[in-house]
């Protein structure tokens, strides 16, 4: 499928999605996840270690970010529903490769990172209301001859293993004969290090995450995010399937942030103001697709 078709299909999908209802009181005993949390007095949260500004470590190794701020609101809602005021929060680092299995096997109750809601993944896990929309693009040196995806032909490109970007690059090779040498890294930090080393010509990932990786460079101005988006990604939290009670608490909390407008303050905190570790601002306005997602909260996948 051509990039402009992917873009049009994604935007059309956004315009027709149905809203997720706000959370009401739930039957804790009927929810396997809430019952487990109440019995153990512990909730296990999956997080990323270097996904700036969504989920990453600060200087004291505390998990911070846009995703984590939203997740903290969910944790408070879980405390209220379960009646466990002193709920222990167990933070579990996850990667692109293991995040789904850790949710499935119960190691993680809620994954609060940067996972794209895909129909194929819905066979394995459940997804929350979408809280961010990103486009898949390229990070390159400012003086690079690569300006868009056709320029990648015969070049080496890095991306994170197990991601949508990896799948798109393989499809470009299969459908376009692009002959791209694909390198797969474990996370954003490693991918950007590989790019900075000169071993690859570009780093493909969601545009907002590329902007985040760029802020870690000795001189962020040396790097640029380029290219026509190859897909749009609906970010959502992951949880185990077949637990509507727990999903209701999660969705109701996120939808409530959107309906009250609090989500806009959280967005400004992480995308319009300087953020750690280098106090660089993303200066990223709310995109039109994201505005529509906030106006019409939903848990639908784009593809």
N, C-alpha and C positions, 0 to 999 in steps of 0.2 A: 504494500500500500504506500502511495506517495505521501511525503510529509504533510502537504497542504490538505490532503484528505483526512489524515489523522487529526490535524488541527480542527478542521471543520466538524468532523464527527464528534470530537471531544466537546467542543463548544455547544453543539446541538444537544448533546446528552445533558450538559449542565442545565440548559434551558428547560428541560422537560422533566427533571427529577421531582419526586414527591417528597414532602417534608417528613422528617422523623418526629413523632409525637414527643412532647416533653415528658419527663419521668414523673410517675406517681408512686404512691407507696407500693412496695414490693413484698412478696412473701419470702422472707429470708430462708425459711426452712425448705422451700421448694427450689431454691437456687443452690446447686452444688458448690459453686465458687463462693458465694456469700456464706453458706453454711461452714465451709472449710475455713474461711477467714475468721468467722466468729468463734469457731471451736479452738483454733490455734492461736488467735489473737495476733495474727501476722498476715500481712499482704505482701506478696512478692511482685516487685515492679521491674520489668525489663527496660534497660536504658542503653544508650549508645555512649561511647567514650570520647568521640571527636566530631560529632555531627553539629558543628556550629551553624546557627545559633539555636538549634532545636534541643539537643541532648548531648551534654559534654561535661567534662570535669573543669572546675575552676582551679585556682592555685592551691586550694586546700583539699582537692580531690572530692569536693561536693558536686553532685550532679545538678547542673543548672540548664536553663534554656526555655524556649517557647513551649516545647512539648512538655517539659517537666512542670512548668507553671500550670498548664492545663491539667496535667496528671495530679498535681497537688490538690486541685479543686475536686477531682474525682475521689481521691483518698479521703477527703473530708466528708464527702457524701456517703462513702462506704462506712465510715465511722458512725455517722448518724443512723444509717439503715440497720447496721448490725448492733448498735448500742455499745460498741467497744471504744470507749473514749481514749484509752491508751494503746491504740493499735500500733504494733511494731511494723515499721516499713522496711522490708528487706530489699535492698537494691542489687539487681543482678545484671552485670554487663552482658550484652548480646551483640552478635554480629549479623551481617546479611545472611551468612550461611546457616547459623544455628537458631535464629530467632523464632522460626515457625515451630521447630521441633521442641524448643523449650516451653513454648506456650502449650503445645499439644500434650506434653508429658507432665504438665502441672508444675514444672519448676518456676514458671512465671505465670502469675495470675492476669497481669495486664502489661502489655508491651507498649511503652510510651516513647517511641523513637521517631523514625522517619520512614515508615513502611507504606508502600503503595497498595491501595485496595485494588486487587485484580480479581476478576471472576474466577480465574484458575485457582487462586489462593483461597477463595471462599469455600472450596471443597475441603480445605484443611482446617481453617480457622474462621472466626467471626470478626467483623470489623465494626468499629464505632462510626459515629458521625464524622464526616470529613472535616478536618480543621485547617488544611492548607492545600493549595493547588500549585504545582510546579511544572516547569517544562524542561525536557531533556535537551541539553546543549553541550558546548565544549569550552574547556578552559585551555588557553594557549598563551604563549609569550606575546607581549604587545606587538613585537615586530615580526610575528610569525606569518608565513604565507598562507596559513590555513585560516579561512574566513567562514567556511560553511562545510557541510558534510561531504559534498563531492570532492573537496580538497584532500580528504583523508585517504583516497585511493593509493594503495601501495605503501601507506605509512603505518607506524606502530601507534596504538592507542591503548591507554589504560582505563579501567573502570573497576568498580567494586564487584567482587564475585557474588553471584546469586541475585543480581539486580535486574531491573527492567532494561537499563542501559546496555548491559552485557547481551541480553537477548536481542535488542535492536541492532547492535553491531554485528552479531552473527547473521541476522536477517539481511543486513546490507551486503554482507559477503555472499550469502546464498542467492539473493534476488538480483543484486546489481553487479556481482563479480568484482567487488571493490578491492579484494585482496588486502584487507586490513589485518595487520598482525595484532591480535587482541591479547593484552596482558590483564590478568585479573588479580586484584589486590584484596587484602582482608578488610580494609576500611578506608575512610577518606584521607586520613593522615598518611597512610602508606601510599595511596594512589598519587597524592600530590608530591610526595618525596620522589617517587619514580619520575613524575613529570619534570620536577626541578633538576633531576640528575641528567636529563637530556636523553634518557633511554627511549622515550616515546615523544611523539609530536603533539599529543593532546590528551586531555583527561575528560572523558564523557561522563556526565552525571546530571542530576537535576540542577537547574540553574542556580537556585538559592543555595544549594550545598556547595557548588563551585565557588560562589561568592564568599561563602564561609571559609572554604579552604584558602582562598586568595588572601584573606585577612591574616593568615599565619605566615605569609612570606616576609622575608626581611624588608622587601619593598613591594607592597601590594600593587603599586602603580605599574609594575613591570608585567602584570598579568591582566588578561581580558577574557570575558565570557562572550563567546560568539556563536553564530550558527542559528539556523531555523529550527525551532523546537520539533523534535521527531515524535513526541507524544506529550500528553499532559498527564500528570500524576496526581491522584487524589490521596493525600496522606491521611491515615487514620490509625487509631490504636487497635492492637490485636488482642483477642481473648479467645478462650476455648469455645467451640461450637456448642449449640444446643443448651444454652443457659440464658434464656430470655430475661430472667430476673436481673442478673448481673449486667447484661447488656443494657437493660432499661435504665439502671443507675448511671452507667457510663454515658450513654447517649443523652439522657436527660440533663446531666451536668454540662456537657459540651453545648447542647442546644440552648440551655439557659444562659450561658456566657454570650452566645450570639444574640439571643432575643433581648438581653439586658444592655447590650453594647459593651460589656466588659471586655469582650474579645478584642475590641479595637484598641483599648488601652494596653493590653498584653502585646498586641501586634506592634504598637508604637514603641514599646519598651525594647523589643528585640530587633526590630527592622528599621526604625527611624532614629535611634539614639546609639551612641557608642556602647559596644558590648565587650566583655572580657574575651580573650586575655589581653588584647592589645588596644582596647578601647577605640576600635575602628567601627564606624557606622556603616551599615549596609546601604542606607539611603534608598530603601526599596519600597516604593508606594504599593498600596494594595492593588493587585491586578483585577481586571474586570471579571475573569473567571472566579477569583476568590470572593469578590464582592457578591457575585450571584450565589456562591455556595453559602455565604454567611446569611444572605437574605432568605435563602430557602434551605435550611439544614437538612442533610440527607446522608445516607450511608451507601450510596450506589457507587459501583466501580465504573470507570470510564471504558474499560475493555476487559 
